[in-house]
Amino acid sequence: MIRAAMFDTKPYDRESFDKTKPEDLEITYFDTKLDPRTVELAKGFDTVIVFVNDELSKEVIDKLYEYGVKLIALRCAGFNNVDVKAAYEKIHVVRVPAYSPEAVAEHAMAMLLTSVRRIHKAYNRTREFNFSINGLVGFNLHGKTVGVVGMGKIGKAFAKICLGFGMKVIAYDKFPSEIPGVEFMSQEDVLKNSDIISLHCPLTDDNHHLINKASIEKMKKGVVIVNTSRGGLIDAEDLLEGIKSRQVGAACLDVYEEESDLFFDDRSGHILADDILARLLSMPNVILTSHQAFLTREALEAIAEVTFNNIRGFFAGDDVLANEVCYKCEKVAECKRSRQKRCF
């Protein structure tokens, strides 16, 4: 029997994981996040199942290794919260690289449409029997230029939706490919020429605060920025200044750099201590959702299925783990997985 400790769990997580759990896997659910204060809960388990805001620092990884944990199973695509260098040759790390690209892409478009057509404001008005449409003038997406930064599966799904709206799609990716209707160009040109910018790239050291004071100044006046990827791609303080100066026309955010102590929990009875977030939420042209772009039934079921496959493949002794990540994977010459082996 494989024993798994699953951290930062919510009712919808338990429902999807219980529904597809294999018989040879036993899961203990913890509501708390995994971090240096809670890592002791992982004692006696073979694997930990973690999410985006769990902290897999060197300190935590060393403790997990000491406790005999053999596998870190991320139930998400991003792994910027894992010190993969500290994990190397100690604990294997696997992830869910693609669960439902359409779920995230559709949420990005839903936020964009809500913003540019003022649907959220109209909803609030009509709930109070105010049927005036003054101040609700939006703009057509048809004919506008959307810049997609990151053309992985989610970026491609979003681009396809935009093409269906009759938009011109330009894109940047480290590894551009031929995609009908999409014009690839430099990242700087994408940011400079877009009416709408949508971020669909993983967070790395190279693109941390990709959206900052300098890049915002180069954008079209009134640009709309959409982020359903990782909060660290945007310097929130610089974004706030861009909104105040009218350089940024609107922002649609499903993620926030300092979200780990806020998102996924009910904070309605608390005073929000994060001044930047409070000011962003006070802006009439900012829409913020709490990292829910992935949250569809189809995506949750896919996440559970791939997570279980990752775990069972590891403990079955598979020669190569298709969804394994390590800090050497980007260096092809040193990547063992490229030679059909485990990372170590």
SEPA-180269 format. One record per residue: residue in one letter; y, z, x of N, C-alpha, C in turn. Coordinates in pm, whole numbers, padded with zeros to 5 digits, always signed. Atoms other than C-alpha are relative to their C-alpha. Last residue first. Example, Ala and Ser with C-alpha at 12.3 -4.5 7.8 and 13.67 -1.06 7.14 Angstrom:
BEGIN
S-00119-00006-00082-00106+00714+01367+00109+00073-00077 A-00119+00000+00089-00450+00780+01230+00120+00000+00090 
END
This chain:
BEGIN
F+00048-00076-00116+01038-01098+01854-00140+00053-00032 C-00114-00014-00092+01216-01350+01633-00035+00086+00121 R-00093-00101+00046+00882-01442+01478+00110+00018+00105 K+00038-00138-00035+00728-01765+01597+00098+00096-00067 Q+00102-00049+00092+00732-02125+01480-00056+00135+00043 R+00129+00039-00060+00924-02260+01781-00117+00059-00079 S+00000+00147-00005+01254-02256+01590-00128-00054+00062 R+00037+00048+00134+01170-01895+01510-00003-00152-00005 K+00146+00010+00009+01171-01818+01882-00044-00055-00134 C+00053-00033+00133+01541-01894+01912-00150-00022-00005 E+00060-00133-00004+01652-01879+02277-00069+00037-00131 A+00088-00010-00115+01726-02250+02326-00073+00134+00005 V+00124+00072+00024+01862-02275+01973-00099+00016+00115 K+00018+00062-00132+02122-02004+02025-00136-00068-00001 E-00103+00102-00017+02228-01930+01667-00011-00072+00134 C+00031+00118+00081+01896-01754+01602+00103-00112+00017 K+00033+00113-00086+01956-01517+01893-00027-00129-00077 Y-00120+00048-00065+02143-01257+01685-00027-00118+00095 C-00027-00083-00118+01854-01218+01449+00116-00063+00075 V-00124+00023-00073+01762-01344+01105+00006+00092+00121 E-00036-00101-00099+01428-01384+00927+00132-00037+00066 N-00133-00054+00031+01410-01598+00613+00042+00111+00095 A-00097+00106+00030+01121-01826+00713+00142+00053-00018 L-00064-00049+00123+00924-01547+00877+00116-00093-00031 V-00143+00023+00007+00694-01713+01132+00052+00050-00135 D-00050+00033-00134+00348-01608+01241+00150-00020+00003 D-00036+00142-00013+00273-01437+00909+00063-00027+00137 G+00011+00049-00138+00127-01090+00971+00031-00147+00017 A+00123+00079-00007+00054-00993+00610-00020-00059+00139 F+00111-00093-00016+00318-00718+00649-00137-00070-00001 F-00011-00078-00123+00589-00974+00715-00123+00087+00021 G+00025+00087-00115+00480-01221+00451+00005+00075+00131 R+00144+00022-00008+00455-00944+00192-00036-00091+00116 I+00069-00124-00039+00810-00830+00261-00150-00024+00018 N-00037-00034-00137+00966-01178+00257-00079+00121+00049 N+00069+00094-00088+00773-01275-00056+00029+00028+00147 F+00141-00037-00005+00891-00958-00228-00079-00093+00090 T+00010-00126-00075+01252-01031-00138-00145+00042+00013 V-00010+00035-00143+01213-01393-00254-00011+00126+00086 E+00116+00078-00042+01082-01282-00596+00004-00031+00150 A+00118-00086-00006+01339-01007-00644-00121-00076+00054 I-00020-00096-00109+01631-01233-00556-00123+00088+00016 A+00024+00072-00125+01496-01510-00781+00014+00092+00120 E+00143+00024-00010+01471-01271-01077-00035-00072+00130 L+00065-00128-00026+01825-01147-01018-00151-00017+00015 A-00023-00038-00139+01955-01505-00989-00072+00130+00035 E+00075+00090-00087+01797-01621-01314+00013+00041+00146 R+00143-00033+00010+01917-01319-01506-00081-00084+00098 T+00063+00066+00115+02271-01378-01381-00148+00039-00001 L+00065-00080+00103+02485-01157-01157-00041-00082-00123 F+00144+00024-00006+02554-01355-00840-00073+00045-00126 A+00026+00143+00011+02928-01380-00906-00149-00033-00003 Q+00099+00027+00104+02943-01008-00979-00037-00147-00010 H+00115+00058-00071+03126-00880-00672-00115-00028-00098 S+00056-00090-00101+03367-00662-00873-00134-00050+00056 T+00125-00050+00054+03586-00916-01050-00073+00073+00113 L+00097-00062-00089+03950-00971-00962-00121+00047-00079 I+00119-00036+00077+04199-01208-01123-00101+00057+00100 V+00121-00036-00075+04544-01218-00962-00110+00038-00098 N+00070+00123-00040+04837-01405-01120-00120+00029+00089 P+00047+00073+00117+04976-01110-01318-00080-00126+00033 M-00058+00134+00003+04992-00894-01004-00055-00079-00119 S-00122-00004+00082+04914-00527-01065+00064-00137-00015 L+00037-00009+00141+04558-00573-00943+00120+00002-00093 L+00057+00129+00039+04691-00690-00607-00035-00001-00148 R-00111+00096+00014+04912-00383-00585-00050-00139-00037 A-00078-00036+00119+04622-00148-00654+00114-00099-00024 L+00075+00044+00117+04407-00332-00400+00076+00030-00129 I+00000+00147-00001+04671-00291-00132-00072-00053-00123 D-00129+00051+00046+04734+00075-00222+00003-00153-00007 D-00025+00121-00078+04368+00178-00195+00127-00069-00053 A-00071-00036-00122+04373+00534-00331+00034-00122+00086 L+00034+00098-00103+04283+00431-00686+00084+00026+00124 I-00122+00065-00051+04313+00747-00895-00041-00093+00113 H-00052-00040-00131+03980+00823-01060+00133-00071+00029 G-00057-00134+00012+03849+00820-01416+00063+00052+00127 S-00108-00002+00099+03799+00444-01426+00064+00137-00015 R-00108-00080-00059+03604+00444-01101+00113+00021-00099 D-00107-00023+00097+03275+00321-01252+00103+00095+00062 D-00004-00133+00062+03062+00202-00960+00118+00010-00096 F+00129-00033+00060+02952-00144-00838-00004+00139-00064 F+00069+00092+00089+03266-00187-00622-00138+00054-00040 L-00059+00019+00132+03471+00098-00484-00089-00079-00095 D-00009-00130+00066+03342+00251-00160+00054-00010-00143 S+00126-00075-00009+03215-00081-00021+00004+00135-00071 E+00065-00023+00129+03506-00289-00151-00113+00102+00005 E+00028-00144+00002+03733-00265+00153-00073+00039-00128 E+00045-00048-00131+03728-00638+00231-00039+00147+00000 Y-00116-00064-00061+03741-00747-00132-00048+00069+00127 V+00032-00087-00113+03507-00977-00325+00130+00054+00060 D+00119-00073+00042+03513-01159-00659-00042+00100+00108 L+00079-00072-00101+03869-01272-00603-00119+00070-00064 C+00118-00035+00078+04069-01535-00792-00101+00061+00097 A+00119-00037-00078+04417-01561-00641-00111+00043-00095 A+00097-00086+00069+04721-01736-00786-00116+00029+00094 G-00025+00002+00144+05032-01931-00688-00092+00090-00079 V+00130+00003+00069+05028-01840-00320+00026+00011-00149 Q+00073+00102-00075+05361-01932-00154-00141-00016-00059 R+00028+00116+00085+05539-01738-00431-00067-00113+00077 S-00095+00103-00043+05677-01489-00173-00013-00129-00081 K-00137-00047+00026+05505-01203-00356+00104-00104+00037 I-00022+00001+00145+05177-01393-00363+00143+00040-00033 G-00005+00140+00042+05189-01467+00009+00024-00015-00149 E-00132+00050-00038+05275-01103+00079+00017-00145-00041 L-00097-00065+00088+04967-00994-00115+00142-00049+00029 L+00011+00067+00129+04753-01246+00071+00103+00056-00097 D-00070+00128-00015+04883-01108+00401-00007-00080-00130 E-00143-00030-00010+04782-00757+00293+00081-00128+00013 A-00054-00032+00133+04443-00878+00175+00149+00028+00003 D-00084-00117-00031+04357-01048+00505+00075+00033-00128 I-00142-00003+00038+04095-01280+00361+00064+00129+00048 L-00057+00132-00028+03753-01377+00500+00150-00004-00026 G-00059+00006-00133+03668-01006+00514+00053-00137+00039 G-00139-00046+00002+03613-01001+00138+00070-00015+00133 R-00011-00132-00059+03295-01210+00156+00148+00037+00011 S+00089-00011-00115+03191-01512-00054+00001+00141+00058 T+00122-00061+00052+03331-01549-00405-00100+00023+00113 N+00094-00054-00098+03687-01620-00289-00116+00071-00071 V+00118-00056+00066+03925-01847-00480-00095+00050+00108 I+00107-00038-00093+04278-01923-00358-00112+00069-00076 V+00088-00097+00063+04528-02114-00574-00117+00026+00095 V+00143+00018-00014+04808-02287-00382-00076+00111-00073 G+00066-00017+00129+05161-02252-00519-00151-00016+00003 K-00063-00105+00079+05330-02392-00211-00065+00005-00138 K-00093+00049+00101+05081-02604-00022+00059+00117-00076 M+00055+00051+00126+04921-02424+00270+00110-00055-00090 K+00029+00144-00014+05058-02393+00624-00051-00062-00130 E-00127+00071-00018+05225-02054+00559-00019-00151+00009 I-00065+00010+00131+04895-01923+00423+00130-00079+00010 S+00065+00107+00076+04722-02004+00753+00063-00019-00137 A-00022+00131-00063+04973-01804+00958-00062-00112-00082 K-00141+00039+00011+04983-01503+00724+00024-00141+00053 N-00095-00098-00054+04606-01483+00692+00141-00054-00010 I-00122+00009+00079+04313-01657+00523+00092+00113+00045 L-00031+00144+00001+04049-01691+00794+00128-00026-00079 H-00140+00022+00039+04066-01313+00817+00041-00146+00019 H-00057-00123+00057+03728-01301+00998+00150-00020-00023 N-00083+00029+00118+03630-01664+01059+00051+00126-00070 D-00091+00114-00017+03504-01645+01419+00091-00022-00121 D-00112-00042-00086+03354-01295+01398+00104-00111+00010 T+00037-00011-00140+03143-01415+01106+00121+00049+00080 L-00100-00067-00083+03160-01390+00727-00055+00014+00142 P+00034-00137-00039+02942-01648+00552+00111+00059+00086 C+00061-00011-00132+03113-01950+00396-00038+00144+00030 H+00145-00011+00021+03189-02038+00035-00074+00009+00132 L+00074-00042-00119+03567-02004+00014-00147+00023-00033 S+00110-00087+00038+03753-02201-00253-00088+00028+00121 I+00090-00025-00113+04097-02348-00187-00107+00097-00046 I+00088-00115+00024+04298-02507-00470-00093+00013+00119 D-00068-00071+00109+04591-02746-00434-00074+00130-00031 S+00066-00036+00126+04444-02848-00099+00095+00066-00100 N-00010+00107+00099+04607-03041+00185-00055+00034-00138 K-00134+00057+00012+04692-02771+00441+00013-00095-00119 L-00093-00103+00048+04380-02557+00407+00138-00058-00030 V+00044-00043+00133+04153-02861+00430+00097+00101-00057 D-00041+00104+00095+04354-03002+00721-00041+00035-00143 E-00145-00005+00012+04321-02675+00916+00049-00102-00102 Q-00034-00116+00082+03947-02661+00851+00150+00008-00024 S-00012-00126-00073+03906-03012+00987+00037+00113-00095 M-00110+00004-00096+03789-03289+00756+00007+00135+00070 F-00005-00109-00097+03496-03373+00531+00118-00021+00095 E-00056+00043-00129+03551-03595+00229+00010+00121+00093 V-00062-00108-00078+03322-03528-00067+00047-00054+00134 G-00119-00050+00065+03243-03790-00334+00073+00109+00076 P-00078+00093+00082+02886-03849-00218+00119+00068-00068 I+00014-00042+00140+02780-03591+00041+00087-00091-00084 E-00044+00101+00096+02715-03705+00398-00028+00047-00142 S+00103+00097+00035+02689-03400+00618+00056-00098-00101 P-00026+00091+00112+02924-03166+00801-00115-00098-00023 F+00099+00106-00011+02781-02894+01029+00015-00095-00119 K+00033+00015-00142+03058-02646+01098-00097-00114+00022 D+00121-00071-00035+03178-02709+00743-00029-00023+00148 Y+00024-00029-00142+03510-02814+00597-00132+00074+00013 A+00080-00114-00042+03563-02982+00264-00003+00015+00152 I+00002+00007-00145+03772-03217+00054-00067+00127+00050 V+00061-00107-00077+03701-03268-00314+00007-00031+00149 K+00025+00052-00133+03928-03474-00539-00051+00116+00085 M-00084-00047-00109+03892-03342-00891-00034-00074+00130 G-00089+00108-00044+03752-03529-01191+00095+00042+00111 F-00131-00019+00063+03610-03218-01357+00099-00110+00040 G+00017+00022+00144+03256-03332-01272+00130+00018-00077 L+00005+00145+00017+03365-03358-00908-00016-00035-00148 C-00137+00052-00011+03462-02993-00928+00006-00150-00018 I-00071-00037+00123+03116-02894-01053+00141-00059+00001 K+00056+00085+00106+02953-03088-00768+00068+00029-00134 A-00059+00134-00015+03183-02921-00517-00048-00093-00111 F-00138-00008+00049+03079-02579-00649+00067-00136+00007 A+00006-00016+00146+02709-02661-00609+00140+00005-00060 K+00037+00130+00058+02774-02796-00259-00006+00008-00152 G-00114+00090-00014+02960-02480-00161-00028-00136-00061 I-00099-00042+00100+02678-02266-00298+00121-00092+00004 K+00049+00030+00134+02408-02459-00110+00101+00038-00108 G+00141-00033+00018+02603-02461+00215-00039-00029-00143 M+00075+00089+00089+02930-02646+00235-00150+00025+00011 G+00140-00040-00003+03163-02381+00371-00079-00082-00099 V+00027-00044-00137+03536-02409+00304-00140+00060+00002 V+00116-00090-00004+03583-02613-00013-00029+00034+00146 G+00056-00010-00134+03928-02765-00058-00110+00103+00001 V+00061-00130-00028+04016-02873-00411-00061-00005+00140 T+00082-00003-00122+04259-03158-00468-00051+00141+00023 K-00043-00093-00105+04387-03194-00825-00096-00007+00119 G-00095+00063-00091+04324-03506-01035+00050+00089+00113 H+00024+00143-00024+04161-03320-01322+00110-00057+00090 L+00077+00009-00124+04223-02947-01280-00025-00147+00036 N+00129+00069+00000+04498-02968-01538-00068+00014+00136 F-00002+00136-00055+04775-02708-01534-00141-00058-00001 G+00084+00012-00118+04863-02390-01721+00015-00138+00063 V+00012+00138-00050+05132-02297-01971-00082+00000+00128 L+00141+00029-00028+05061-01952-02117-00022-00142+00052 G+00040-00054-00130+05416-01816-02101-00145-00027+00036 N-00104+00002-00102+05480-01871-02471-00051+00065+00128 I+00053+00063-00122+05155-01915-02659+00109-00018+00106 S-00097+00080-00073+05236-01668-02935-00066-00060+00123 F+00048+00136-00012+04938-01551-03138+00103-00093+00063 N-00116+00073-00053+04988-01178-03095-00046-00142+00027 F-00056+00086+00104+04725-01021-03320+00130-00067+00043 E-00105-00081+00061+04656-00746-03062+00075-00079-00107 R+00065-00127+00038+04321-00898-02963+00101+00094-00068 T+00057+00020+00133+04510-01230-02967-00075+00124-00049 R-00101+00016+00106+04728-01118-02681-00064-00005-00138 N-00066-00129+00024+04453-00981-02456+00102-00008-00114 Y+00099-00090+00060+04248-01301-02492+00065+00135-00035 A+00011+00039+00141+04553-01519-02424-00097+00092-00073 K-00121-00047+00068+04620-01329-02102-00006-00032-00149 H+00003-00146+00004+04262-01366-01980+00122+00055-00074 I+00091-00042+00105+04261-01735-02075-00003+00152-00013 R-00051-00129+00050+04572-01813-01869-00089+00058-00111 R-00025+00020+00143+04461-02179-01826+00040+00129-00070 V-00095+00109+00018+04494-02171-01444+00030-00030-00147 S-00132-00017-00061+04344-01826-01408+00096-00111-00038 T-00066-00113+00065+04054-01843-01652+00142+00016+00052 L-00043+00045+00132+03965-02189-01523+00075+00111-00074 L-00106+00099-00019+03953-02063-01163+00055-00047-00134 M-00122-00071-00037+03757-01752-01258+00117-00096+00015 A-00043-00078+00117+03498-01960-01443+00129+00076+00030 M-00070+00090+00092+03485-02210-01155+00049+00075-00123 A-00124+00043-00067+03401-01936-00906+00080-00090-00093 H-00093-00112+00012+03149-01789-01152+00134-00036+00065 E-00050-00002+00138+02981-02129-01183+00099+00114-00021 A-00091+00113+00018+02951-02159-00805+00061-00001-00140 V-00124-00032-00071+02801-01811-00774+00103-00110-00022 A-00059-00121+00059+02536-01870-01040+00135+00031+00063 E-00077+00035+00120+02475-02230-00927+00067+00122-00062 P-00133+00050-00040+02372-02118-00580+00089-00029-00120 S-00049+00086+00107+02091-01916-00737+00140-00047+00038 Y+00068-00048+00119+01871-01729-00490+00041-00082-00122 A-00042+00079+00117+01950-01895-00160-00078+00046-00122 P-00107+00095-00030+01943-01713+00174+00051-00079-00120 V+00023+00096+00108+01751-01404+00060+00110-00106+00011 R-00104+00008+00103+01731-01197+00378-00043-00096-00111 V+00016+00120+00082+01496-01078+00650+00104+00004-00112 V-00097+00011+00110+01553-00837+00939-00026-00131-00075 H-00025+00136+00047+01283-00723+01184+00093+00003-00121 I+00032+00018+00142+01319-00378+01334+00034-00143-00039 K+00029-00130+00063+01312-00283+01700-00049-00020-00143 E+00113-00063-00069+01307-00591+01927-00029+00141-00051 Y+00088+00089-00077+01647-00696+01787-00101+00080+00082 A+00132+00008+00064+01787-00443+01539-00100-00078+00084 A+00063-00131-00010+02084-00347+01758-00142-00003-00056 K+00030-00020-00143+02173-00715+01797-00070+00133+00021 V+00124+00070-00032+02141-00768+01422-00038+00014+00148 D-00015+00019-00145+02400-00501+01349-00130-00063+00050 V+00113-00038-00084+02372-00553+00973+00033-00027+00146 N+00005-00147-00001+02671-00556+00735-00116+00053+00085 N-00106-00049-00088+02741-00921+00822+00004+00153+00005 F+00055-00108-00080+02403-01010+00669+00103+00054+00099 G-00079-00040-00116+02497-01238+00382-00063+00116+00075 A-00004+00106-00101+02233-01390+00155+00072+00044+00127 C-00123+00080+00008+02136-01090-00056-00004-00103+00111 R+00015+00070+00128+01833-00867-00120+00130-00078-00030 L-00126+00018+00074+01824-00772+00247-00029-00075-00129 A+00003+00113+00095+01482-00658+00366+00130-00003-00079 I-00120-00009+00083+01498-00441+00678+00001-00125-00088 L-00066+00118+00056+01145-00415+00819+00123+00038-00080 K+00031+00122-00076+00943-00182+01040+00079-00122-00046 V-00027+00114+00088+01061+00163+00937-00014-00129+00081 G+00114+00089+00014+00891+00414+01167+00018-00115-00097 Y+00079-00042+00116+01138+00702+01130-00121-00092-00026 E+00059-00131-00031+01272+00645+01483-00092+00046-00113 Y+00105+00027-00100+01329+00279+01400-00074+00128+00036 L+00109+00066+00073+01521+00377+01087-00118-00027+00093 K+00068-00103+00080+01728+00620+01296-00118-00059-00077 D+00074-00085-00093+01811+00353+01553-00076+00109-00074 I+00120+00074-00043+01904+00116+01271-00083+00083+00097 V+00097+00002+00110+02140+00370+01115-00129-00067+00044 E+00041-00137+00026+02325+00439+01440-00108+00006-00107 K+00094-00037-00106+02334+00070+01530-00054+00141-00023 S-00060-00008-00133+02497-00001+01194-00106+00035+00103 L+00109+00010-00097+02310-00108+00881+00058-00008+00141 E-00047+00005-00140+02564+00013+00627-00119+00003+00095 D+00074-00096-00081+02473-00072+00267+00041-00019+00145 N-00085-00109-00044+02752-00264+00096-00076+00115+00066 V-00116+00042-00078+02578-00601+00067+00084+00115+00056 F-00093+00095+00062+02235-00480-00044+00127-00012+00085 V-00142-00037-00001+01929-00308+00101+00086-00113-00057 I-00057+00114+00072+01550-00297+00069+00147+00034-00024 V-00114-00033+00086+01407-00060+00329+00052-00130-00061 T-00111+00095+00005+01059-00106+00472+00113+00057-00085 D+00030+00113-00089+00756+00096+00577+00117-00097+00009 F+00008+00133+00062+00876+00425+00427-00026-00108+00105 G+00128+00019+00067+00801+00779+00547-00017-00135-00067 K+00118-00054-00068+01158+00869+00630-00125-00024-00084 A+00092+00109-00034+01409+00638+00458-00125+00049+00073 L+00081+00030+00119+01589+00928+00287-00106-00106+00030 E+00119-00086-00004+01705+01035+00634-00090-00023-00120 V+00111+00070-00064+01938+00733+00631-00127+00084+00003 T+00114+00007+00091+02166+00902+00377-00126-00059+00064 R+00019-00125+00072+02456+01027+00588-00128+00001-00083 P+00045-00109-00088+02438+00748+00846-00028+00131-00072 D-00100-00016-00106+02450+00483+00569-00044+00118+00087 L+00056-00037-00129+02223+00349+00295+00111+00004+00104 K+00000+00104-00103+02398+00352-00040-00067+00052+00126 T-00095-00009-00110+02298+00602-00306-00010-00119+00094 D-00132+00046+00046+02119+00513-00628+00100-00008+00115 F-00107-00095-00028+01779+00538-00459+00132-00058-00049 Y-00139+00043+00019+01472+00360-00593+00096+00115+00031 T-00076-00118+00040+01123+00425-00454+00147-00039-00005 I-00144-00011-00024+00919+00107-00452+00051+00134-00048 E-00053-00115+00074+00541+00075-00411+00147+00018+00036 L-00131-00049-00045+00402-00263-00311+00048+00114-00089 D+00018-00066-00129+00036-00370-00331+00132+00053+00058 E+00077-00124+00011+00056-00440-00703-00012+00076+00131 P+00144+00018-00023+00334-00697-00668-00072+00135+00002 K+00053-00075-00113+00673-00618-00829-00150-00024+00017 T+00077+00092-00085+00794-00897-01062-00068+00071+00118 K+00060+00109+00078+00932-00704-01362-00095-00084+00086 D+00120-00051+00067+00994-00385-01166-00076-00112-00071 F+00102-00028-00101+01230-00576-00935-00128+00055-00063 S+00050+00125-00058+01429-00736-01219-00109+00025+00104 E+00065+00082+00102+01464-00415-01421-00062-00126+00060 R+00132-00059+00031+01532-00196-01120-00076-00087-00099 D+00088+00020-00116+01815-00422-01002-00142+00047-00033 Y+00043+00140+00002+01971-00440-01351-00088-00033+00121 P+00102+00028+00103+01973-00060-01372-00050-00144+00001 K-00059-00010+00134+02158-00028-01039-00107-00034-00103 T+00060+00069+00114+02023+00030-00691+00073+00031-00130 D-00112+00052+00078+02224+00116-00382-00050-00078-00122 F-00127-00072+00006+01908+00164-00175+00103-00073-00086 M-00106+00093+00041+01548+00051-00215+00128+00078-00027 A-00113-00079+00051+01286+00243-00019+00113-00097-00032 A-00137+00050-00017+00963+00047+00021+00101+00097-00060 R-00097-00091+00061+00605+00167+00074+00142-00047+00033 I-00127+00007-00073+00343-00102+00136+00101+00087-00073 M-00120+00000+00084+00000+00000+00000+00126+00000+00088 
END
